[in-house]
């Protein structure tokens, strides 16, 4: 995994390479399984390889036991991977990328507190604070990013980018005005999600990204990073999400039920049949395995609308779209 991007990419260059990248912040839940299934089906249907990359860089939220737990949950569901990596295995490549960006004069030390940032009312399209550029003049050089104890940001130049997303969920825009300069190394010392994701994709030779619609807003900043680091740009496809009613609002399905609970009550083939029927891949929720769905897989048959689901203690149930808790 720490080898160069070109060497890793070459063998699969014709059929392509995808990755499924869950965070090691808990066990898998039905939303994880749906996302894994769609990424895996896209890869298998086109004869591409697919990497399981477990994102474990968050020192506060990631745990070792969830790395192995996630692997078990996905294996139980019936998915296999051409390679499995942990994001923390790539720390050398992340540091190299930061050195290159610093060498280009693009990194700076941000000393803004969370409170100061919150006071700026302007919001980015993903709901985060649009960084106003307060610390832009504090340029880092000569490896200073390693020694600086706070957040390190990347100076983005203005410019409209077009993600050319097949699903249309990631729309064209200028990340420097929509989001402001992104954090690339967090104040807790870990490499930020956007940078790690882009570096890992390049190192693994990922040519196609299939992921949930909630990550579509990340695409513009990721493309900006790919350009600065001179990486090839993957193609993008964003898919529907499973939602649950939570505190009167609809939220991405997380806490409802984990795979260890699910598997004590229902079979993986029942869960696969439920998900495949829910999103329109099969006409009825008969039991099936992911491999049964490969031959007929076609995005034209996959529902684009988010679906509202719940766990009633013995089975997963679909709720009408109009219902919210
Ligand atoms: Zn700042």
Boltz pocket constraint, residues with backbone or C-beta under 6 A from the ligand:
constraints:
  - pocket:
      binder: B
      contacts: [[A, 109], [A, 110], [A, 111], [A, 112], [A, 133], [A, 134], [A, 135]]
      max_distance: 6.0
